[in-house]
Amino acid sequence: MAKQQTTKSIYDFIYLDIDRIHSYYAQLMDGVPNQKTSSSREQKAFTYKVTAGPRDILHTEGIKGDSKEESLDQLMDMHHVLPRDMINLLDEYNLIAKKLAANNLGRLVMIQGLINFADFETLGKNSDNALDAHRQLNQEAGEEFSDEEESNMKTVFNVINAYPIGVQATMQVNSGTTQHAWMALDKKYLTSAHLVSALKHKTLSSEEFVVLGILDAIPDRFVKEDAKDLEKFKDNLVKANPFFHALFSMSDAYKEIIGRPDDFYGITPISIFRVMRAKIEN
């Protein structure tokens, strides 16, 4: 009962990179527990009346006390509490930065904001149907669906079909100023909630989500001059072998069409969740 009284919120996880969660927990606690034993003991007191002697000759009454102790042992699966415990441990060890900033590059960050999912795998599988539906909607609205527009859409769908990332997400973070983050997601760590979210909301979610992840890319305006030497290195490769020109052009096209925008932060997500709080009494 005490646990229920002190618990103010629970986490509803919609993305969990369980491999990283186990790795981080093991590094902090020298291992990953599979089970946990919880014991509770309760002591009960009993009082009752006693009599001495035959009632018709001698009658005395007294109060006698006794006690009894009961114990209850529970064996609990730790699988579902590890993500919550890991987040709390990382926070206690001061390993989590709470804002997007260039000087937090390479650190664990926890941000909160509105999120949008893009399921390219589903879009790619239904590209022909999507084109037909778009053409039909234009006709019903009396608008022209030109050959050029159709060709452009087919090009985009071809890129999507070849794109190795099935799902990605963007987040709008409000921390004084509006910031944006981009994430590529591994479908095996996702629940079905991202599909529901995509159907519920036109763009961003109506409620805020929390993302814990590694900040591994910053907007181009924060890139140090030393890092820009990579551009010179790329130019030298292109001059040495024309093959690299095609390779870099394809890579740039992917990034421009689908990848992280230049003014977004890039995050490798570990968990995405929303906080479900206890009822507030009026």
Backbone as CSV, one residue per row, in Angstrom:
resi,resn,N_x,N_y,N_z,CA_x,CA_y,CA_z,C_x,C_y,C_z
1,MET,0.824,-1.204,0.000,0.000,0.000,0.000,0.860,1.256,0.000
2,ALA,2.000,1.208,0.741,2.877,2.385,0.791,3.428,2.715,-0.578
3,LYS,3.678,1.679,-1.384,4.214,1.898,-2.727,3.228,2.690,-3.575
4,GLN,1.934,2.357,-3.456,0.912,3.054,-4.228,0.772,4.513,-3.793
5,GLN,0.977,4.755,-2.515,0.807,6.107,-2.007,1.938,7.033,-2.437
6,THR,3.155,6.484,-2.584,4.303,7.334,-2.904,4.585,7.422,-4.398
7,THR,4.014,6.542,-5.207,4.253,6.567,-6.647,3.418,7.666,-7.296
8,LYS,4.099,8.657,-7.888,3.406,9.806,-8.463,3.222,9.688,-9.975
9,SER,4.001,8.803,-10.606,3.895,8.671,-12.064,4.517,7.359,-12.508
10,ILE,4.172,6.939,-13.714,4.802,5.783,-14.350,5.197,6.178,-15.766
11,TYR,6.134,5.424,-16.348,6.600,5.706,-17.703,5.919,4.748,-18.680
12,ASP,5.407,5.305,-19.756,4.820,4.504,-20.835,5.814,4.518,-21.995
13,PHE,6.603,3.452,-22.121,7.658,3.387,-23.125,7.090,2.985,-24.481
14,ILE,7.471,3.740,-25.514,7.086,3.355,-26.867,8.310,2.988,-27.702
15,TYR,9.511,3.194,-27.133,10.750,2.792,-27.811,11.772,2.438,-26.748
16,LEU,12.378,1.254,-26.868,13.374,0.804,-25.900,14.486,0.049,-26.610
17,ASP,15.675,0.619,-26.621,16.852,-0.088,-27.115,17.361,-0.945,-25.960
18,ILE,16.804,-2.136,-25.852,17.036,-2.967,-24.680,18.495,-3.398,-24.558
19,ASP,19.211,-3.522,-25.674,20.620,-3.919,-25.623,21.468,-2.843,-24.934
20,ARG,21.240,-1.587,-25.294,21.970,-0.499,-24.648,21.558,-0.357,-23.175
21,ILE,20.271,-0.543,-22.911,19.788,-0.448,-21.535,20.499,-1.474,-20.653
22,HIS,20.605,-2.702,-21.130,21.309,-3.737,-20.375,22.790,-3.392,-20.213
23,SER,23.397,-2.887,-21.276,24.814,-2.544,-21.224,25.091,-1.449,-20.200
24,TYR,24.302,-0.389,-20.232,24.521,0.721,-19.293,24.255,0.281,-17.858
25,TYR,23.189,-0.476,-17.659,22.855,-0.929,-16.309,23.981,-1.814,-15.759
26,ALA,24.500,-2.708,-16.606,25.567,-3.611,-16.171,26.831,-2.839,-15.797
27,GLN,27.141,-1.779,-16.531,28.329,-0.989,-16.221,28.185,-0.235,-14.900
28,LEU,26.970,0.170,-14.582,26.751,0.912,-13.345,26.613,-0.004,-12.131
29,MET,26.069,-1.200,-12.347,25.741,-2.079,-11.218,26.492,-3.415,-11.250
30,ASP,27.480,-3.546,-12.129,28.282,-4.778,-12.236,27.430,-5.992,-12.590
31,GLY,26.440,-5.785,-13.399,25.609,-6.899,-13.840,24.168,-6.473,-14.039
32,VAL,23.404,-7.348,-14.671,21.989,-7.086,-14.935,21.153,-8.127,-14.206
33,PRO,20.336,-7.710,-13.242,19.505,-8.685,-12.527,18.342,-9.162,-13.386
34,ASN,18.038,-10.432,-13.253,16.892,-10.993,-13.964,15.652,-11.038,-13.079
35,GLN,15.889,-11.288,-11.771,14.780,-11.397,-10.844,15.107,-10.682,-9.540
36,LYS,14.079,-10.344,-8.815,14.235,-9.656,-7.546,13.249,-10.255,-6.552
37,THR,13.739,-10.503,-5.339,12.879,-11.042,-4.294,12.445,-9.920,-3.369
38,SER,11.151,-9.830,-3.139,10.598,-8.816,-2.238,9.919,-9.522,-1.070
39,SER,10.306,-9.151,0.155,9.743,-9.764,1.344,8.981,-8.726,2.155
40,SER,7.842,-9.131,2.680,7.083,-8.260,3.564,6.642,-9.064,4.779
41,ARG,6.692,-8.431,5.936,6.312,-9.094,7.183,5.262,-8.276,7.907
42,GLU,4.326,-8.968,8.482,3.245,-8.302,9.212,3.060,-8.994,10.550
43,GLN,3.031,-8.199,11.613,2.837,-8.750,12.945,1.429,-8.442,13.421
44,LYS,0.705,-9.476,13.864,-0.659,-9.310,14.327,-0.732,-9.629,15.816
45,ALA,-1.464,-8.801,16.563,-1.641,-9.004,18.010,-3.047,-9.516,18.273
46,PHE,-3.151,-10.444,19.201,-4.447,-11.027,19.553,-4.670,-10.858,21.060
47,THR,-5.849,-10.508,21.480,-6.221,-10.463,22.900,-7.488,-11.276,23.107
48,TYR,-7.569,-11.955,24.270,-8.739,-12.770,24.550,-8.877,-12.931,26.064
49,LYS,-10.052,-13.289,26.517,-10.328,-13.448,27.941,-10.054,-14.879,28.390
50,VAL,-9.567,-15.036,29.622,-9.356,-16.364,30.196,-10.089,-16.414,31.546
51,THR,-10.547,-17.566,31.883,-11.205,-17.770,33.195,-10.491,-18.855,33.969
52,ALA,-10.543,-18.785,35.266,-9.902,-19.789,36.125,-10.900,-20.276,37.163
53,GLY,-11.009,-21.595,37.339,-11.892,-22.161,38.371,-13.290,-22.396,37.866
54,PRO,-13.939,-23.342,38.501,-15.339,-23.610,38.150,-16.185,-22.371,38.375
55,ARG,-17.085,-22.117,37.463,-17.878,-20.894,37.504,-18.727,-20.801,38.774
56,ASP,-19.179,-21.962,39.277,-20.064,-21.872,40.443,-19.300,-21.762,41.755
57,ILE,-17.966,-21.963,41.741,-17.193,-21.865,42.977,-16.292,-20.639,42.954
58,LEU,-15.459,-20.538,41.929,-14.510,-19.434,41.845,-14.473,-18.939,40.402
59,HIS,-14.678,-17.664,40.219,-14.734,-17.119,38.856,-13.825,-15.911,38.767
60,THR,-12.756,-16.019,38.026,-11.855,-14.872,37.788,-11.646,-14.724,36.280
61,GLU,-11.470,-13.505,35.872,-11.217,-13.221,34.454,-9.931,-12.419,34.305
62,GLY,-9.214,-12.690,33.261,-8.017,-11.911,32.958,-7.877,-11.738,31.459
63,ILE,-7.004,-10.823,31.028,-6.743,-10.567,29.609,-5.363,-11.097,29.272
64,LYS,-5.302,-11.911,28.262,-4.025,-12.477,27.829,-3.731,-12.026,26.407
65,GLY,-2.476,-11.631,26.158,-2.088,-11.176,24.819,-1.174,-12.174,24.129
66,ASP,-1.218,-12.185,22.809,-0.353,-13.061,22.020,-0.104,-12.366,20.684
67,SER,0.891,-12.781,19.979,1.180,-12.172,18.673,1.590,-13.245,17.685
68,LYS,1.412,-12.883,16.415,1.745,-13.817,15.345,2.379,-13.036,14.202
69,GLU,3.443,-13.548,13.644,4.136,-12.869,12.535,3.946,-13.655,11.258
70,GLU,3.504,-12.945,10.203,3.320,-13.569,8.899,4.267,-12.925,7.906
71,SER,4.815,-13.713,7.030,5.727,-13.184,6.012,5.259,-13.614,4.628
72,LEU,5.560,-12.746,3.652,5.189,-13.017,2.268,6.379,-12.704,1.374
73,ASP,6.843,-13.676,0.627,7.961,-13.496,-0.298,7.430,-13.519,-1.722
74,GLN,7.874,-12.521,-2.527,7.464,-12.444,-3.924,8.701,-12.420,-4.812
75,LEU,8.673,-13.215,-5.873,9.745,-13.229,-6.857,9.284,-12.446,-8.071
76,MET,9.987,-11.337,-8.377,9.532,-10.433,-9.431,10.498,-10.425,-10.612
77,ASP,9.934,-10.336,-11.806,10.702,-10.210,-13.039,11.190,-8.769,-13.171
78,MET,12.497,-8.590,-13.360,13.081,-7.244,-13.419,13.034,-6.629,-14.813
79,HIS,12.582,-7.377,-15.797,12.677,-6.930,-17.192,12.015,-5.573,-17.407
80,HIS,10.844,-5.380,-16.848,10.079,-4.174,-17.142,10.459,-2.976,-16.277
81,VAL,11.182,-3.209,-15.189,11.580,-2.071,-14.345,13.003,-1.605,-14.632
82,LEU,13.767,-2.393,-15.378,15.148,-2.005,-15.682,15.246,-0.664,-16.411
83,PRO,14.415,-0.385,-17.418,14.517,0.915,-18.087,14.319,2.088,-17.131
84,ARG,13.314,1.987,-16.260,13.080,3.055,-15.295,14.251,3.187,-14.327
85,ASP,14.729,2.045,-13.799,15.841,2.068,-12.851,17.113,2.603,-13.498
86,MET,17.328,2.240,-14.782,18.528,2.717,-15.473,18.515,4.227,-15.628
87,ILE,17.357,4.789,-16.000,17.240,6.239,-16.149,17.529,6.934,-14.822
88,ASN,16.974,6.396,-13.730,17.207,6.982,-12.416,18.678,6.900,-12.014
89,LEU,19.324,5.767,-12.328,20.740,5.610,-11.995,21.610,6.583,-12.794
90,LEU,21.343,6.689,-14.092,22.113,7.612,-14.927,21.977,9.038,-14.418
91,ASP,20.771,9.372,-13.974,20.536,10.723,-13.445,21.279,10.924,-12.129
92,GLU,21.260,9.910,-11.263,21.962,10.005,-9.977,23.467,10.163,-10.176
93,TYR,24.017,9.513,-11.199,25.449,9.596,-11.479,25.801,10.834,-12.313
94,ASN,24.815,11.692,-12.547,25.021,12.942,-13.296,25.547,12.676,-14.709
95,LEU,25.021,11.635,-15.332,25.460,11.256,-16.679,24.501,11.736,-17.765
96,ILE,23.456,12.452,-17.388,22.469,12.909,-18.363,22.457,14.427,-18.418
97,ALA,22.646,14.983,-19.625,22.471,16.417,-19.838,21.007,16.677,-20.161
98,LYS,20.481,17.804,-19.698,19.047,18.063,-19.842,18.721,19.064,-20.955
99,LYS,19.689,19.370,-21.831,19.382,20.298,-22.914,20.228,19.991,-24.148
100,LEU,19.726,20.445,-25.299,20.460,20.327,-26.551,21.433,21.498,-26.653
101,ALA,22.706,21.185,-26.753,23.733,22.222,-26.865,24.959,21.605,-27.517
102,ALA,25.695,22.417,-28.252,26.867,21.926,-28.970,27.891,21.318,-28.020
103,ASN,28.013,21.873,-26.809,29.011,21.348,-25.870,28.573,20.045,-25.199
104,ASN,27.357,19.578,-25.488,26.914,18.274,-24.997,27.073,17.182,-26.057
105,LEU,27.738,17.493,-27.145,27.967,16.507,-28.203,28.692,15.290,-27.630
106,GLY,28.150,14.101,-27.921,28.746,12.865,-27.431,28.268,12.451,-26.052
107,ARG,27.359,13.218,-25.455,26.841,12.893,-24.131,25.414,12.338,-24.223
108,LEU,24.997,11.705,-23.128,23.600,11.320,-23.015,22.770,12.564,-22.720
109,VAL,21.671,12.713,-23.424,20.785,13.851,-23.211,19.364,13.344,-23.000
110,MET,18.594,14.109,-22.243,17.174,13.818,-22.078,16.400,15.078,-22.419
111,ILE,15.550,14.982,-23.446,14.794,16.143,-23.910,13.314,15.818,-23.935
112,GLN,12.496,16.845,-23.911,11.046,16.672,-23.891,10.417,17.590,-24.922
113,GLY,9.449,17.058,-25.661,8.796,17.881,-26.668,7.769,17.104,-27.470
114,LEU,7.299,17.715,-28.537,6.313,17.102,-29.421,7.039,16.301,-30.499
115,ILE,6.488,15.152,-30.851,7.211,14.219,-31.721,6.382,13.858,-32.951
116,ASN,7.087,13.506,-34.025,6.451,13.057,-35.261,7.188,11.839,-35.783
117,PHE,6.440,10.801,-36.168,7.038,9.584,-36.726,6.811,9.540,-38.232
118,ALA,7.811,9.043,-38.952,7.687,8.817,-40.396,8.067,7.363,-40.668
119,ASP,7.100,6.587,-41.118,7.309,5.160,-41.367,7.560,4.956,-42.860
120,PHE,8.830,5.016,-43.262,9.182,4.911,-44.679,8.978,3.502,-45.219
121,GLU,9.113,2.514,-44.367,8.933,1.134,-44.827,7.498,0.909,-45.291
122,THR,6.540,1.405,-44.505,5.140,1.261,-44.879,4.813,2.083,-46.122
123,LEU,5.370,3.310,-46.185,5.147,4.147,-47.366,5.701,3.498,-48.630
124,GLY,6.907,2.941,-48.507,7.534,2.322,-49.671,6.754,1.135,-50.195
125,LYS,6.198,0.336,-49.282,5.429,-0.842,-49.696,4.132,-0.461,-50.405
126,ASN,3.637,0.739,-50.125,2.347,1.156,-50.685,2.499,2.343,-51.638
127,SER,3.671,2.474,-52.264,3.931,3.639,-53.108,2.981,3.716,-54.304
128,ASP,2.710,2.589,-54.956,1.805,2.611,-56.112,0.396,3.013,-55.696
129,ASN,-0.055,2.458,-54.584,-1.390,2.816,-54.098,-1.448,4.285,-53.693
130,ALA,-0.351,4.785,-53.119,-0.312,6.181,-52.703,-0.409,7.111,-53.908
131,LEU,0.282,6.757,-54.992,0.210,7.557,-56.217,-1.209,7.567,-56.789
132,ASP,-1.838,6.387,-56.819,-3.217,6.298,-57.329,-4.168,7.132,-56.472
133,ALA,-3.991,7.053,-55.152,-4.870,7.802,-54.247,-4.664,9.301,-54.421
134,HIS,-3.404,9.710,-54.603,-3.107,11.139,-54.783,-3.718,11.647,-56.095
135,ARG,-3.606,10.838,-57.119,-4.176,11.214,-58.420,-5.697,11.332,-58.315
136,GLN,-6.317,10.380,-57.617,-7.765,10.389,-57.451,-8.231,11.614,-56.657
137,LEU,-7.500,11.953,-55.600,-7.866,13.117,-54.783,-7.768,14.407,-55.585
138,ASN,-6.741,14.504,-56.428,-6.590,15.694,-57.270,-7.734,15.826,-58.261
139,GLN,-8.129,14.689,-58.835,-9.236,14.723,-59.793,-10.534,15.144,-59.117
140,GLU,-10.788,14.625,-57.919,-12.011,14.978,-57.198,-12.028,16.449,-56.808
141,ALA,-10.839,17.003,-56.579,-10.754,18.413,-56.209,-10.672,19.318,-57.428
142,GLY,-10.666,18.718,-58.625,-10.571,19.500,-59.849,-9.190,20.074,-60.095
143,GLU,-8.177,19.472,-59.504,-6.802,19.949,-59.669,-6.043,19.024,-60.616
144,GLU,-5.061,19.602,-61.273,-4.268,18.837,-62.241,-3.146,18.088,-61.529
145,PHE,-2.951,16.822,-61.951,-1.829,16.027,-61.454,-0.902,15.806,-62.637
146,SER,0.082,16.670,-62.789,0.924,16.700,-63.989,1.876,15.507,-64.042
147,ASP,2.374,15.245,-65.253,3.350,14.166,-65.438,4.626,14.456,-64.649
148,GLU,5.002,15.746,-64.573,6.211,16.118,-63.839,6.051,15.836,-62.340
149,GLU,4.875,16.169,-61.811,4.616,15.914,-60.391,4.634,14.414,-60.101
150,GLU,4.035,13.635,-60.983,4.033,12.175,-60.800,5.450,11.621,-60.868
151,SER,6.257,12.139,-61.809,7.636,11.686,-61.942,8.452,12.008,-60.687
152,ASN,8.215,13.196,-60.136,8.932,13.585,-58.916,8.550,12.691,-57.745
153,MET,7.262,12.373,-57.657,6.817,11.508,-56.568,7.387,10.104,-56.713
154,LYS,7.470,9.611,-57.926,8.042,8.278,-58.149,9.519,8.250,-57.757
155,THR,10.236,9.348,-58.066,11.647,9.436,-57.685,11.807,9.372,-56.173
156,VAL,10.953,10.113,-55.482,10.999,10.106,-54.016,10.710,8.708,-53.476
157,PHE,9.703,8.044,-54.043,9.357,6.701,-53.579,10.489,5.711,-53.861
158,ASN,11.194,5.880,-54.981,12.333,5.014,-55.283,13.433,5.182,-54.238
159,VAL,13.654,6.436,-53.821,14.647,6.706,-52.773,14.205,6.061,-51.465
160,ILE,12.923,6.211,-51.134,12.395,5.648,-49.889,12.528,4.130,-49.881
161,ASN,12.226,3.480,-51.016,12.305,2.028,-51.091,13.715,1.510,-50.882
162,ALA,14.706,2.304,-51.262,16.102,1.882,-51.106,16.707,2.359,-49.793
163,TYR,15.951,3.133,-49.026,16.466,3.725,-47.789,16.590,2.655,-46.715
164,PRO,17.748,2.529,-46.086,17.946,1.448,-45.110,17.224,1.660,-43.785
165,ILE,16.790,2.887,-43.481,16.132,3.175,-42.214,14.622,3.109,-42.411
166,GLY,13.957,2.218,-41.667,12.523,2.031,-41.841,11.683,3.133,-41.230
167,VAL,12.099,3.594,-40.041,11.325,4.601,-39.318,12.256,5.673,-38.783
168,GLN,11.840,6.906,-38.881,12.585,7.986,-38.255,11.596,8.917,-37.556
169,ALA,12.128,9.732,-36.676,11.279,10.639,-35.914,11.950,11.992,-35.801
170,THR,11.139,13.031,-35.711,11.632,14.374,-35.434,10.909,14.885,-34.199
171,MET,11.601,15.731,-33.459,11.023,16.277,-32.226,11.210,17.774,-32.181
172,GLN,10.167,18.458,-31.756,10.246,19.898,-31.512,10.391,20.112,-30.012
173,VAL,11.533,20.662,-29.626,11.852,20.845,-28.216,11.681,22.318,-27.860
174,ASN,10.869,22.600,-26.869,10.674,23.970,-26.415,11.430,24.185,-25.106
175,SER,12.573,24.798,-25.187,13.384,25.063,-24.003,13.819,26.523,-24.028
176,GLY,12.854,27.418,-23.955,13.154,28.837,-24.106,13.081,29.238,-25.556
177,THR,13.892,28.595,-26.380,13.832,28.765,-27.832,13.485,27.415,-28.455
178,THR,12.847,27.454,-29.603,12.452,26.207,-30.260,13.651,25.543,-30.914
179,GLN,13.870,24.276,-30.583,14.936,23.474,-31.183,14.325,22.218,-31.780
180,HIS,15.073,21.596,-32.694,14.569,20.387,-33.346,15.632,19.292,-33.303
181,ALA,15.153,18.059,-33.154,16.042,16.900,-33.137,15.542,15.862,-34.130
182,TRP,16.491,15.135,-34.717,16.192,14.101,-35.716,16.718,12.771,-35.195
183,MET,15.932,11.693,-35.401,16.316,10.362,-34.913,15.973,9.285,-35.927
184,ALA,16.884,8.361,-36.132,16.586,7.140,-36.886,16.266,6.052,-35.876
185,LEU,15.191,5.301,-36.116,14.719,4.316,-35.149,14.839,2.898,-35.700
186,ASP,15.161,1.981,-34.805,15.193,0.561,-35.150,13.815,-0.023,-34.856
187,LYS,13.180,-0.575,-35.868,11.789,-1.020,-35.712,11.609,-2.093,-34.644
188,LYS,12.650,-2.886,-34.398,12.492,-3.972,-33.420,12.366,-3.443,-31.995
189,TYR,12.748,-2.180,-31.785,12.629,-1.602,-30.441,11.377,-0.741,-30.282
190,LEU,10.562,-0.684,-31.314,9.351,0.137,-31.290,8.121,-0.672,-30.915
191,THR,7.192,-0.035,-30.208,5.872,-0.621,-30.037,5.004,-0.143,-31.204
192,SER,3.763,-0.576,-31.240,2.878,-0.172,-32.334,2.397,1.263,-32.182
193,ALA,2.770,1.922,-31.081,2.250,3.259,-30.814,2.644,4.273,-31.883
194,HIS,3.786,4.077,-32.545,4.217,5.059,-33.542,3.277,5.057,-34.746
195,LEU,2.733,3.884,-35.093,1.789,3.824,-36.209,0.481,4.516,-35.837
196,VAL,0.040,4.285,-34.617,-1.183,4.936,-34.142,-0.988,6.445,-34.103
197,SER,0.201,6.880,-33.641,0.486,8.314,-33.566,0.452,8.949,-34.949
198,ALA,0.993,8.237,-35.939,1.019,8.778,-37.295,-0.390,8.948,-37.859
199,LEU,-1.306,8.091,-37.436,-2.676,8.186,-37.927,-3.502,9.193,-37.122
200,LYS,-3.149,9.379,-35.840,-3.909,10.295,-34.989,-3.619,11.748,-35.311
201,HIS,-2.341,12.041,-35.574,-1.909,13.431,-35.667,-1.421,13.750,-37.082
202,LYS,-1.740,14.939,-37.537,-1.316,15.342,-38.875,0.190,15.530,-38.941
203,THR,0.734,16.249,-37.958,2.180,16.483,-37.936,2.743,16.041,-36.592
204,LEU,2.757,16.961,-35.621,3.327,16.650,-34.324,2.278,16.063,-33.383
205,SER,2.743,15.305,-32.393,1.845,14.724,-31.403,1.190,15.816,-30.568
206,SER,0.045,15.500,-30.001,-0.666,16.472,-29.175,-0.053,16.587,-27.780
207,GLU,0.565,15.515,-27.305,1.178,15.516,-25.981,2.691,15.405,-26.106
208,GLU,3.374,15.747,-25.022,4.836,15.737,-25.036,5.377,14.350,-24.688
209,PHE,6.481,13.999,-25.338,7.203,12.769,-25.046,8.609,13.126,-24.556
210,VAL,9.231,12.158,-23.907,10.597,12.327,-23.426,11.501,11.391,-24.218
211,VAL,12.653,11.900,-24.642,13.634,11.091,-25.359,14.933,11.069,-24.565
212,LEU,15.437,9.878,-24.298,16.778,9.694,-23.740,17.647,9.112,-24.838
213,GLY,18.746,9.774,-25.142,19.589,9.279,-26.218,20.960,9.918,-26.213
214,ILE,21.747,9.576,-27.218,23.100,10.105,-27.365,23.072,11.236,-28.391
215,LEU,23.524,12.402,-27.987,23.608,13.526,-28.922,24.865,13.336,-29.772
216,ASP,24.675,12.978,-31.044,25.838,12.675,-31.875,25.917,13.507,-33.155
217,ALA,25.063,14.521,-33.285,25.173,15.449,-34.418,24.585,16.789,-33.991
218,ILE,25.214,17.861,-34.422,24.758,19.206,-34.065,24.506,19.998,-35.342
219,PRO,23.688,21.051,-35.258,23.441,21.872,-36.449,24.743,22.370,-37.070
220,ASP,24.720,22.502,-38.396,25.941,22.854,-39.122,26.548,24.170,-38.664
221,ARG,25.730,25.070,-38.145,26.268,26.375,-37.733,27.194,26.259,-36.525
222,PHE,27.119,25.119,-35.800,27.975,24.932,-34.630,29.236,24.122,-34.941
223,VAL,29.357,23.639,-36.175,30.497,22.786,-36.518,31.788,23.598,-36.478
224,LYS,32.776,23.060,-35.804,34.048,23.772,-35.658,34.805,23.794,-36.982
225,GLU,35.675,24.768,-37.111,36.449,24.922,-38.346,37.295,23.691,-38.629
226,ASP,37.831,23.068,-37.561,38.677,21.882,-37.759,37.905,20.769,-38.456
227,ALA,36.609,20.625,-38.108,35.805,19.567,-38.709,35.552,19.823,-40.185
228,LYS,35.607,21.086,-40.592,35.355,21.413,-41.996,36.500,20.977,-42.897
229,ASP,37.600,20.577,-42.309,38.698,20.019,-43.097,38.273,18.729,-43.786
230,LEU,37.209,18.108,-43.287,36.689,16.893,-43.928,36.226,17.176,-45.348
231,GLU,35.736,18.395,-45.589,35.316,18.761,-46.933,36.506,18.749,-47.892
232,LYS,37.641,19.243,-47.425,38.858,19.217,-48.245,39.268,17.773,-48.524
233,PHE,39.148,16.924,-47.499,39.479,15.514,-47.657,38.578,14.870,-48.705
234,LYS,37.268,15.216,-48.660,36.323,14.667,-49.633,36.666,15.133,-51.048
235,ASP,37.034,16.399,-51.181,37.413,16.928,-52.502,38.615,16.193,-53.060
236,ASN,39.571,15.886,-52.207,40.772,15.161,-52.654,40.420,13.752,-53.113
237,LEU,39.484,13.104,-52.425,39.059,11.765,-52.835,38.388,11.790,-54.200
238,VAL,37.543,12.807,-54.417,36.845,12.938,-55.701,37.841,13.138,-56.836
239,LYS,38.848,13.953,-56.592,39.874,14.180,-57.616,40.664,12.911,-57.905
240,ALA,40.892,12.114,-56.867,41.694,10.898,-57.038,40.918,9.804,-57.759
241,ASN,39.583,9.732,-57.533,38.801,8.663,-58.141,37.376,9.165,-58.377
242,PRO,36.942,9.239,-59.645,35.595,9.729,-59.974,34.480,8.917,-59.311
243,PHE,34.763,7.663,-58.928,33.756,6.829,-58.279,33.216,7.497,-57.008
244,PHE,34.109,8.179,-56.288,33.693,8.814,-55.043,32.711,9.951,-55.286
245,HIS,32.779,10.563,-56.471,31.837,11.636,-56.784,30.408,11.095,-56.806
246,ALA,30.220,9.946,-57.457,28.893,9.325,-57.499,28.463,8.867,-56.110
247,LEU,29.401,8.332,-55.359,29.100,7.842,-54.020,28.639,8.977,-53.102
248,PHE,29.400,10.077,-53.118,29.050,11.217,-52.269,27.749,11.879,-52.736
249,SER,27.532,11.893,-54.057,26.299,12.501,-54.585,25.073,11.734,-54.119
250,MET,25.164,10.399,-54.141,24.056,9.574,-53.671,23.822,9.785,-52.176
251,SER,24.908,9.835,-51.421,24.802,10.037,-49.975,24.173,11.388,-49.648
252,ASP,24.612,12.422,-50.370,24.051,13.763,-50.151,22.570,13.813,-50.508
253,ALA,22.192,13.072,-51.569,20.777,13.060,-51.985,19.903,12.436,-50.910
254,TYR,20.372,11.329,-50.350,19.629,10.699,-49.259,19.444,11.661,-48.093
255,LYS,20.537,12.337,-47.751,20.472,13.245,-46.602,19.538,14.420,-46.881
256,GLU,19.578,14.942,-48.090,18.732,16.083,-48.424,17.254,15.711,-48.438
257,ILE,16.943,14.513,-48.963,15.541,14.115,-49.110,14.970,13.574,-47.803
258,ILE,15.760,12.740,-47.097,15.209,12.016,-45.950,15.984,12.258,-44.654
259,GLY,17.273,12.453,-44.730,18.112,12.467,-43.532,17.962,13.701,-42.665
260,ARG,18.904,13.869,-41.745,18.852,14.975,-40.790,19.011,16.317,-41.482
261,PRO,18.068,17.239,-41.278,18.231,18.592,-41.819,19.424,19.292,-41.172
262,ASP,20.028,20.215,-41.897,21.258,20.860,-41.437,21.092,21.626,-40.138
263,ASP,19.875,22.101,-39.841,19.673,22.903,-38.632,19.066,22.087,-37.485
264,PHE,19.049,20.752,-37.612,18.534,19.877,-36.556,19.693,19.246,-35.787
265,TYR,19.449,18.945,-34.518,20.358,18.091,-33.755,20.079,16.635,-34.132
266,GLY,21.087,15.797,-34.027,20.919,14.375,-34.316,21.096,13.548,-33.056
267,ILE,20.167,12.636,-32.794,20.195,11.831,-31.573,20.058,10.355,-31.915
268,THR,20.878,9.532,-31.276,20.658,8.087,-31.303,19.808,7.746,-30.095
269,PRO,18.533,7.405,-30.299,17.624,7.228,-29.157,17.865,5.919,-28.417
270,ILE,17.703,5.968,-27.115,17.764,4.779,-26.264,16.363,4.437,-25.771
271,SER,15.615,5.442,-25.388,14.225,5.212,-24.999,13.392,6.446,-25.309
272,ILE,12.152,6.197,-25.666,11.160,7.260,-25.877,9.946,6.883,-25.041
273,PHE,9.492,7.800,-24.223,8.370,7.487,-23.351,7.588,8.751,-23.011
274,ARG,6.396,8.539,-22.490,5.607,9.632,-21.950,5.382,9.352,-20.467
275,VAL,5.224,10.408,-19.705,5.037,10.274,-18.262,3.545,10.338,-17.956
276,MET,3.035,9.268,-17.345,1.630,9.198,-16.970,1.536,9.469,-15.474
277,ARG,1.013,10.645,-15.123,1.030,11.125,-13.750,-0.229,10.701,-12.986
278,ALA,-0.100,10.709,-11.663,-1.227,10.369,-10.798,-2.309,11.446,-10.912
279,LYS,-3.532,11.053,-10.598,-4.660,11.977,-10.661,-4.464,13.109,-9.656
280,ILE,-4.725,14.327,-10.122,-4.610,15.491,-9.257,-6.001,15.814,-8.704
281,GLU,-6.118,15.783,-7.391,-7.412,16.071,-6.759,-7.680,17.572,-6.753
282,ASN,-8.913,17.967,-7.072,-9.287,19.370,-7.051,-9.610,19.822,-5.619
